[in-house]
Amino acid sequence: MIKHIVMWKLKENVEGISREQNIRRMQALLETLPGLIPEIQLFEVGQALETKNASFDLVLYSSFASPKDLKHYLDHPEHQKVAEFVRAVTAERAAMDYEI
């Protein structure tokens, strides 16, 4: 099983939209992906309890059966659509994949 974890710190303001609004939008967009990409086994998106002092604003914790399934998720057109928005609003990102 492959675990895929990503954390994001969002920009303060993007095209007049606040960080808090973009956090909510990003979470909503990410949460559509399990219904669109069958290789996703587990998919949890969480906001920091307090974004003002947190190192990151959002975290994604997900699981895939194999590296091939993770690659399919990463390359999937629906993931790419969400990733375009994510890149536009992200100030900092940390990610890690590991196998258990």
N, CA, C and O atoms as a MOPAC input file, in Angstrom:
PM7 MOZYME 1SCF
protein

 N      0.84300 1    -1.18000 1     0.00000 1
 C      0.00000 1     0.00000 1     0.00000 1
 C      0.88900 1     1.24300 1     0.00000 1
 O      1.90700 1     1.29600 1     0.69000 1
 N      0.48700 1     2.23400 1    -0.78100 1
 C      1.21600 1     3.48800 1    -0.89600 1
 C      0.43100 1     4.58700 1    -0.18400 1
 O     -0.76300 1     4.76500 1    -0.42300 1
 N      1.10900 1     5.31300 1     0.68200 1
 C      0.53500 1     6.49200 1     1.33500 1
 C      1.07800 1     7.72800 1     0.62500 1
 O      2.26700 1     7.81300 1     0.31600 1
 N      0.19900 1     8.66800 1     0.37600 1
 C      0.54700 1     9.91500 1    -0.31600 1
 C      0.05400 1    11.05500 1     0.56700 1
 O     -1.14900 1    11.21500 1     0.77200 1
 N      0.99200 1    11.84900 1     1.09000 1
 C      0.65400 1    12.94200 1     2.00200 1
 C      1.17400 1    14.24700 1     1.41000 1
 O      2.32300 1    14.33300 1     0.97700 1
 N      0.31700 1    15.25500 1     1.40000 1
 C      0.70100 1    16.57300 1     0.88900 1
 C      0.17200 1    17.63000 1     1.85400 1
 O     -0.95000 1    17.52800 1     2.34900 1
 N      1.00100 1    18.65300 1     2.11500 1
 C      0.58600 1    19.78200 1     2.94700 1
 C      0.82500 1    21.07000 1     2.16500 1
 O      1.82200 1    21.20600 1     1.45600 1
 N     -0.10200 1    22.00500 1     2.30700 1
 C     -0.00800 1    23.26600 1     1.58500 1
 C     -0.17500 1    24.45000 1     2.52400 1
 O     -0.99000 1    24.41700 1     3.44600 1
 N      0.59600 1    25.48200 1     2.28300 1
 C      0.39800 1    26.80600 1     2.87000 1
 C     -0.05100 1    27.68700 1     1.71500 1
 O      0.63700 1    27.77400 1     0.69800 1
 N     -1.18000 1    28.33100 1     1.85800 1
 C     -1.71800 1    29.12100 1     0.76100 1
 C     -1.27100 1    30.57700 1     0.82900 1
 O     -0.93400 1    31.09500 1     1.89400 1
 N     -1.27600 1    31.22100 1    -0.33500 1
 C     -0.95800 1    32.64100 1    -0.43200 1
 C     -2.03500 1    33.44100 1     0.29000 1
 O     -3.18200 1    33.00700 1     0.39500 1
 N     -1.65400 1    34.60900 1     0.78300 1
 C     -2.59600 1    35.45000 1     1.53100 1
 C     -3.78000 1    35.90200 1     0.68400 1
 O     -4.91200 1    35.93700 1     1.16700 1
 N     -3.53000 1    36.24500 1    -0.56300 1
 C     -4.57800 1    36.79400 1    -1.40200 1
 C     -4.23500 1    36.47500 1    -2.85400 1
 O     -3.12100 1    36.73800 1    -3.30800 1
 N     -5.18100 1    35.91500 1    -3.56500 1
 C     -4.97400 1    35.61600 1    -4.98400 1
 C     -6.13600 1    36.22800 1    -5.76000 1
 O     -7.28600 1    35.81300 1    -5.61200 1
 N     -5.82100 1    37.21200 1    -6.58100 1
 C     -6.81600 1    37.89100 1    -7.41400 1
 C     -8.01900 1    38.36000 1    -6.60500 1
 O     -9.16600 1    38.19200 1    -7.02100 1
 N     -7.74300 1    38.95000 1    -5.44400 1
 C     -8.79400 1    39.51000 1    -4.61000 1
 C     -9.55400 1    38.51000 1    -3.76300 1
 O    -10.51400 1    38.88200 1    -3.08800 1
 N     -9.15100 1    37.25400 1    -3.78300 1
 C     -9.82500 1    36.21900 1    -2.98900 1
 C     -8.93300 1    35.88000 1    -1.80200 1
 O     -7.74000 1    35.62700 1    -1.96500 1
 N     -9.51300 1    35.87600 1    -0.61800 1
 C     -8.74100 1    35.68000 1     0.61000 1
 C     -8.21300 1    34.25000 1     0.73700 1
 O     -8.71700 1    33.32100 1     0.10600 1
 N     -7.20600 1    34.10700 1     1.55100 1
 C     -6.64000 1    32.78300 1     1.82400 1
 C     -7.70900 1    31.85400 1     2.39300 1
 O     -7.79600 1    30.69400 1     1.99200 1
 N     -8.51400 1    32.34900 1     3.31300 1
 C     -9.54700 1    31.51300 1     3.93700 1
 C    -10.55000 1    31.00400 1     2.90400 1
 O    -10.96200 1    29.84500 1     2.95700 1
 N    -10.94200 1    31.86500 1     1.96800 1
 C    -11.86800 1    31.43500 1     0.91100 1
 C    -11.21200 1    30.38500 1     0.01600 1
 O    -11.84900 1    29.40600 1    -0.37300 1
 N     -9.94500 1    30.59200 1    -0.30500 1
 C     -9.24100 1    29.62700 1    -1.15200 1
 C     -8.99900 1    28.30200 1    -0.43500 1
 O     -8.98600 1    27.24900 1    -1.07300 1
 N     -8.81100 1    28.34100 1     0.87200 1
 C     -8.68600 1    27.09800 1     1.64400 1
 C     -9.97100 1    26.28200 1     1.49800 1
 O     -9.92600 1    25.08300 1     1.22000 1
 N    -11.10400 1    26.93700 1     1.68500 1
 C    -12.39200 1    26.23500 1     1.57600 1
 C    -12.62100 1    25.70700 1     0.15400 1
 O    -13.08500 1    24.58200 1    -0.03100 1
 N    -12.29200 1    26.52800 1    -0.84000 1
 C    -12.48300 1    26.09700 1    -2.23600 1
 C    -11.56300 1    24.93100 1    -2.57600 1
 O    -11.97900 1    23.96500 1    -3.21500 1
 N    -10.31400 1    25.03200 1    -2.14600 1
 C     -9.35400 1    23.96200 1    -2.43000 1
 C     -9.80000 1    22.65400 1    -1.79100 1
 O     -9.73000 1    21.60100 1    -2.42500 1
 N    -10.25600 1    22.71000 1    -0.54400 1
 C    -10.72900 1    21.49800 1     0.11800 1
 C    -11.90900 1    20.90500 1    -0.64100 1
 O    -11.96400 1    19.69400 1    -0.85800 1
 N    -12.84600 1    21.74400 1    -1.04200 1
 C    -14.01900 1    21.25300 1    -1.77800 1
 C    -13.61000 1    20.60700 1    -3.10300 1
 O    -14.14000 1    19.55700 1    -3.46700 1
 N    -12.68400 1    21.21600 1    -3.81700 1
 C    -12.22100 1    20.64200 1    -5.08500 1
 C    -11.52400 1    19.30500 1    -4.86800 1
 O    -11.79100 1    18.33800 1    -5.58100 1
 N    -10.63800 1    19.25200 1    -3.88800 1
 C     -9.93500 1    18.00000 1    -3.60300 1
 C    -10.91100 1    16.88700 1    -3.24100 1
 O    -10.73400 1    15.74000 1    -3.65100 1
 N    -11.93600 1    17.22800 1    -2.47300 1
 C    -12.88400 1    16.21500 1    -2.00300 1
 C    -13.76100 1    15.65100 1    -3.11600 1
 O    -14.47300 1    14.67300 1    -2.89000 1
 N    -13.73000 1    16.23800 1    -4.30500 1
 C    -14.46700 1    15.65900 1    -5.43800 1
 C    -13.71600 1    14.47900 1    -6.05300 1
 O    -14.32400 1    13.63200 1    -6.70800 1
 N    -12.40300 1    14.41700 1    -5.84800 1
 C    -11.57400 1    13.44600 1    -6.57100 1
 C    -11.87200 1    11.97500 1    -6.26300 1
 O    -11.83000 1    11.16500 1    -7.18900 1
 N    -12.16900 1    11.58200 1    -5.02100 1
 C    -12.45400 1    10.15800 1    -4.79600 1
 C    -13.63200 1     9.62400 1    -5.61500 1
 O    -13.64400 1     8.44800 1    -5.97900 1
 N    -14.60000 1    10.45600 1    -5.90300 1
 C    -15.73200 1    10.03000 1    -6.72200 1
 C    -15.41900 1     9.95500 1    -8.20800 1
 O    -16.20900 1     9.43000 1    -8.99300 1
 N    -14.26100 1    10.48100 1    -8.59000 1
 C    -13.89100 1    10.54500 1   -10.00200 1
 C    -12.72900 1     9.63500 1   -10.37400 1
 O    -12.54400 1     9.30500 1   -11.54600 1
 N    -11.94600 1     9.22900 1    -9.37500 1
 C    -10.74200 1     8.43700 1    -9.63900 1
 C    -10.82100 1     7.16400 1    -8.80000 1
 O    -10.55800 1     7.20900 1    -7.59800 1
 N    -11.17700 1     6.03700 1    -9.40300 1
 C    -11.44200 1     4.81300 1    -8.64000 1
 C    -10.21800 1     4.22100 1    -7.93600 1
 O    -10.38200 1     3.42300 1    -7.01200 1
 N     -9.01800 1     4.58000 1    -8.33700 1
 C     -7.81400 1     4.02600 1    -7.70200 1
 C     -7.59700 1     4.55000 1    -6.28600 1
 O     -6.79900 1     3.98500 1    -5.53800 1
 N     -8.28800 1     5.61200 1    -5.90900 1
 C     -8.15000 1     6.16700 1    -4.56000 1
 C     -8.81000 1     5.21800 1    -3.56800 1
 O     -9.99600 1     4.91000 1    -3.69000 1
 N     -8.03600 1     4.75400 1    -2.58300 1
 C     -8.58200 1     3.87400 1    -1.54600 1
 C     -9.00100 1     4.65100 1    -0.30200 1
 O    -10.02600 1     4.34800 1     0.30800 1
 N     -8.21400 1     5.64200 1     0.06800 1
 C     -8.49400 1     6.48800 1     1.23100 1
 C     -8.13100 1     7.90400 1     0.84500 1
 O     -7.11900 1     8.12700 1     0.18000 1
 N     -8.95200 1     8.87400 1     1.25700 1
 C     -8.69800 1    10.26000 1     0.86700 1
 C     -9.27000 1    11.16500 1     1.94200 1
 O    -10.48900 1    11.29700 1     2.06000 1
 N     -8.41400 1    11.78200 1     2.71900 1
 C     -8.83000 1    12.69600 1     3.78100 1
 C     -8.17000 1    14.04700 1     3.55100 1
 O     -6.95900 1    14.13500 1     3.34500 1
 N     -8.97900 1    15.09100 1     3.59000 1
 C     -8.47300 1    16.45500 1     3.46700 1
 C     -8.86600 1    17.18400 1     4.73800 1
 O    -10.03100 1    17.16800 1     5.13400 1
 N     -7.88600 1    17.83100 1     5.38500 1
 C     -8.17200 1    18.53600 1     6.62500 1
 C     -7.54200 1    19.91100 1     6.65600 1
 O     -6.45100 1    20.13600 1     6.13200 1
 N     -8.27000 1    20.83400 1     7.29300 1
 C     -7.76000 1    22.18500 1     7.50900 1
 C     -7.10900 1    22.26200 1     8.88100 1
 O     -7.52700 1    21.58800 1     9.82300 1
 N     -6.08300 1    23.09200 1     8.97700 1
 C     -5.47600 1    23.35100 1    10.28000 1
 C     -6.53900 1    23.95100 1    11.19600 1
 O     -7.37200 1    24.74500 1    10.75900 1
 N     -6.50000 1    23.56700 1    12.45700 1
 C     -7.48500 1    24.09300 1    13.40200 1
 C     -7.36900 1    25.60300 1    13.53500 1
 O     -8.36900 1    26.30300 1    13.69700 1
 N     -6.14600 1    26.09400 1    13.46600 1
 C     -5.90400 1    27.53400 1    13.51900 1
 C     -4.91100 1    27.87000 1    12.41600 1
 O     -3.71700 1    27.60300 1    12.55500 1
 N     -5.38800 1    28.45100 1    11.32900 1
 C     -4.50700 1    28.70000 1    10.18600 1
 C     -3.54600 1    29.85600 1    10.41300 1
 O     -2.51400 1    29.92900 1     9.74700 1
 N     -3.85100 1    30.74600 1    11.32100 1
 C     -3.00300 1    31.92800 1    11.52200 1
 C     -1.58400 1    31.55300 1    11.93900 1
 O     -0.62400 1    32.13400 1    11.43300 1
 N     -1.43300 1    30.59900 1    12.84600 1
 C     -0.10900 1    30.23100 1    13.35000 1
 C      0.36500 1    28.85000 1    12.89300 1
 O      1.43400 1    28.39900 1    13.30600 1
 N     -0.40300 1    28.18800 1    12.06200 1
 C     -0.03200 1    26.84200 1    11.61200 1
 C      1.04800 1    26.91700 1    10.53500 1
 O      1.11600 1    27.88200 1     9.77400 1
 N      1.88000 1    25.90000 1    10.48400 1
 C      2.90200 1    25.83200 1     9.43500 1
 C      2.27100 1    25.62200 1     8.06300 1
 O      2.78900 1    26.10100 1     7.05400 1
 N      1.15200 1    24.90400 1     8.03200 1
 C      0.43800 1    24.64000 1     6.78300 1
 C     -1.05400 1    24.83900 1     7.01400 1
 O     -1.53300 1    24.75300 1     8.14400 1
 N     -1.78100 1    25.10600 1     5.93600 1
 C     -3.22200 1    25.35500 1     6.01400 1
 C     -4.06200 1    24.11200 1     5.76800 1
 O     -5.09100 1    23.91700 1     6.41500 1
 N     -3.62700 1    23.27100 1     4.83600 1
 C     -4.38100 1    22.08100 1     4.43800 1
 C     -3.45800 1    20.88500 1     4.34500 1
 O     -2.27700 1    21.01500 1     4.02300 1
 N     -4.01500 1    19.71400 1     4.63100 1
 C     -3.26600 1    18.46800 1     4.47400 1
 C     -4.13800 1    17.46200 1     3.72400 1
 O     -5.35600 1    17.41600 1     3.89800 1
 N     -3.48800 1    16.66700 1     2.89600 1
 C     -4.13800 1    15.55300 1     2.20500 1
 C     -3.44200 1    14.27500 1     2.64600 1
 O     -2.21900 1    14.16100 1     2.56800 1
 N     -4.23200 1    13.32000 1     3.10800 1
 C     -3.72600 1    12.00100 1     3.49700 1
 C     -4.48100 1    10.99800 1     2.64100 1
 O     -5.70500 1    10.89700 1     2.73000 1
 N     -3.75000 1    10.25000 1     1.80600 1
 C     -4.42600 1     9.33200 1     0.89000 1
 C     -3.66600 1     8.02300 1     0.75600 1
 O     -2.47700 1     7.94200 1     1.06300 1
 N     -4.38000 1     6.99100 1     0.28700 1
 C     -3.79900 1     5.65700 1     0.11200 1
 C     -4.15300 1     5.10700 1    -1.26100 1
 O     -5.22400 1     5.35700 1    -1.81300 1
 N     -3.19300 1     4.33900 1    -1.78900 1
 C     -3.34600 1     3.68200 1    -3.08600 1
 C     -2.78900 1     2.27100 1    -2.97300 1
 O     -1.87600 1     2.02600 1    -2.18400 1
 N     -3.32400 1     1.35300 1    -3.74700 1
 C     -2.90200 1    -0.04700 1    -3.66400 1
 C     -1.47500 1    -0.24900 1    -4.15300 1
 O     -0.78400 1    -1.15500 1    -3.68800 1
 N     -1.02700 1     0.58700 1    -5.09000 1
 C      0.28300 1     0.36400 1    -5.71000 1
 C      0.85100 1     1.68000 1    -6.23400 1
 O      0.12100 1     2.66200 1    -6.37400 1
 N      2.14900 1     1.70300 1    -6.52400 1
 C      2.72900 1     2.88900 1    -7.16900 1
 C      2.04400 1     3.20700 1    -8.50400 1
 O      1.89800 1     4.37300 1    -8.86900 1
 N      1.63100 1     2.17300 1    -9.22200 1
 C      0.92600 1     2.36700 1   -10.49600 1
 C     -0.38900 1     3.12000 1   -10.28300 1
 O     -0.73300 1     4.00400 1   -11.06800 1
 N     -1.12700 1     2.77000 1    -9.22000 1
 C     -2.38100 1     3.46000 1    -8.92400 1
 C     -2.13400 1     4.91500 1    -8.52800 1
 O     -2.89800 1     5.79800 1    -8.91800 1
 N     -1.08400 1     5.17200 1    -7.76300 1
 C     -0.73500 1     6.55100 1    -7.40800 1
 C     -0.41800 1     7.34900 1    -8.67000 1
 O     -0.88000 1     8.48000 1    -8.82500 1
 N      0.35800 1     6.77000 1    -9.56000 1
 C      0.70300 1     7.46200 1   -10.81000 1
 C     -0.55100 1     7.75200 1   -11.62800 1
 O     -0.68600 1     8.83200 1   -12.20300 1
 N     -1.46100 1     6.79800 1   -11.67800 1
 C     -2.71300 1     7.02000 1   -12.40900 1
 C     -3.46800 1     8.20500 1   -11.81400 1
 O     -3.98300 1     9.04600 1   -12.55100 1
 N     -3.53500 1     8.27600 1   -10.48900 1
 C     -4.18100 1     9.40400 1    -9.80900 1
 C     -3.49800 1    10.72200 1   -10.16900 1
 O     -4.16300 1    11.69400 1   -10.52700 1
 N     -2.17400 1    10.75100 1   -10.07400 1
 C     -1.43000 1    11.98600 1   -10.33900 1
 C     -1.59200 1    12.45800 1   -11.78000 1
 O     -1.62900 1    13.66100 1   -12.04100 1
 N     -1.68900 1    11.52000 1   -12.71000 1
 C     -1.80700 1    11.85200 1   -14.13300 1
 C     -3.25100 1    12.04700 1   -14.60100 1
 O     -3.48200 1    12.52000 1   -15.71300 1
 N     -4.21000 1    11.68900 1   -13.76800 1
 C     -5.61900 1    11.73100 1   -14.15500 1
 C     -6.04000 1    13.16700 1   -14.51000 1
 O     -5.66300 1    14.10600 1   -13.80800 1
 N     -6.81100 1    13.34700 1   -15.58400 1
 C     -7.23700 1    14.69600 1   -15.98900 1
 C     -7.98600 1    15.46900 1   -14.90100 1
 O     -7.82600 1    16.68400 1   -14.79200 1
 N     -8.79500 1    14.78600 1   -14.09900 1
 C     -9.52600 1    15.48500 1   -13.03000 1
 C     -8.56400 1    15.98200 1   -11.95200 1
 O     -8.74000 1    17.07900 1   -11.42000 1
 N     -7.55100 1    15.18200 1   -11.62900 1
 C     -6.52900 1    15.62700 1   -10.67600 1
 C     -5.77800 1    16.82400 1   -11.24500 1
 O     -5.48600 1    17.77800 1   -10.52400 1
 N     -5.46800 1    16.77600 1   -12.52300 1
 C     -4.73300 1    17.87500 1   -13.15700 1
 C     -5.53500 1    19.17700 1   -13.12900 1
 O     -4.96000 1    20.25300 1   -12.96400 1
 N     -6.85200 1    19.09000 1   -13.28900 1
 C     -7.70400 1    20.28700 1   -13.20500 1
 C     -7.61800 1    20.91000 1   -11.81700 1
 O     -7.45300 1    22.12300 1   -11.68400 1
 N     -7.72900 1    20.08000 1   -10.78800 1
 C     -7.64100 1    20.57500 1    -9.41500 1
 C     -6.23900 1    21.11500 1    -9.15100 1
 O     -6.08400 1    22.16000 1    -8.51800 1
 N     -5.22800 1    20.41600 1    -9.62800 1
 C     -3.84100 1    20.82600 1    -9.40200 1
 C     -3.55000 1    22.20000 1    -9.99500 1
 O     -2.73300 1    22.94400 1    -9.45300 1
 N     -4.19500 1    22.54200 1   -11.08400 1
 C     -3.99600 1    23.86900 1   -11.68700 1
 C     -4.41300 1    24.96700 1   -10.71100 1
 O     -3.69100 1    25.94700 1   -10.52800 1
 N     -5.57700 1    24.80300 1   -10.08600 1
 C     -6.02700 1    25.76400 1    -9.07800 1
 C     -5.08300 1    25.75600 1    -7.88100 1
 O     -4.68500 1    26.81100 1    -7.38700 1
 N     -4.73100 1    24.56800 1    -7.42200 1
 C     -3.86100 1    24.43000 1    -6.24900 1
 C     -2.53600 1    25.16800 1    -6.47100 1
 O     -2.08600 1    25.90300 1    -5.59100 1
 N     -1.92300 1    24.98300 1    -7.61500 1
 C     -0.65100 1    25.67000 1    -7.91200 1
 C     -0.81300 1    27.18600 1    -7.87000 1
 O      0.08600 1    27.89100 1    -7.41400 1
 N     -1.94200 1    27.68800 1    -8.33800 1
 C     -2.16200 1    29.13300 1    -8.39500 1
 C     -2.27100 1    29.76600 1    -7.01200 1
 O     -1.91500 1    30.93100 1    -6.83800 1
 N     -2.75700 1    29.01600 1    -6.02800 1
 C     -2.99300 1    29.59400 1    -4.69600 1
 C     -1.96300 1    29.17200 1    -3.65500 1
 O     -2.01300 1    29.64200 1    -2.51800 1
 N     -1.03200 1    28.29700 1    -4.02100 1
 C     -0.07700 1    27.74500 1    -3.05700 1
 C      1.17400 1    28.59900 1    -2.93100 1
 O      1.79300 1    28.97800 1    -3.92500 1
 N      1.53400 1    28.89400 1    -1.67800 1
 C      2.78800 1    29.59200 1    -1.37800 1
 C      3.89500 1    28.59400 1    -1.06600 1
 O      5.05700 1    28.80700 1    -1.41200 1
 N      3.51700 1    27.50000 1    -0.40400 1
 C      4.49900 1    26.49000 1     0.01800 1
 C      3.83200 1    25.12300 1     0.02100 1
 O      2.64600 1    24.99600 1     0.32400 1
 N      4.61700 1    24.09600 1    -0.32500 1
 C      4.08200 1    22.73200 1    -0.40100 1
 C      5.12100 1    21.75800 1     0.12400 1
 O      6.31800 1    21.92400 1    -0.10800 1
 N      4.65600 1    20.74700 1     0.83000 1
 C      5.50700 1    19.63000 1     1.25200 1
 C      4.74900 1    18.35100 1     0.93100 1
 O      3.53500 1    18.27600 1     1.12300 1
 N      5.47000 1    17.34500 1     0.44100 1
 C      4.81700 1    16.09100 1     0.06400 1
 C      5.73700 1    14.92000 1     0.34400 1
 O      6.96100 1    15.04600 1     0.34400 1
 N      5.11100 1    13.77200 1     0.58300 1
 C      5.87200 1    12.54500 1     0.79200 1
 C      5.00000 1    11.35300 1     0.42900 1
 O      3.81500 1    11.31000 1     0.75700 1
 N      5.60300 1    10.39200 1    -0.25000 1
 C      4.96900 1     9.11200 1    -0.54600 1
 C      5.80000 1     8.03000 1     0.12700 1
 O      7.02900 1     8.09800 1     0.13500 1
 N      5.12900 1     7.03100 1     0.69200 1
 C      5.85500 1     5.91400 1     1.28700 1
 C      5.02100 1     4.65100 1     1.17700 1
 O      3.80400 1     4.70400 1     0.99600 1
 N      5.69200 1     3.52100 1     1.29000 1
 C      5.02800 1     2.22700 1     1.15000 1
 C      4.97700 1     1.53100 1     2.49600 1
 O      5.94200 1     1.55300 1     3.25900 1
 N      3.82600 1     0.90600 1     2.78300 1
 C      3.70600 1     0.11300 1     4.01300 1
 C      3.32200 1    -1.31100 1     3.65500 1
 O      3.16800 1    -2.15100 1     4.54200 1

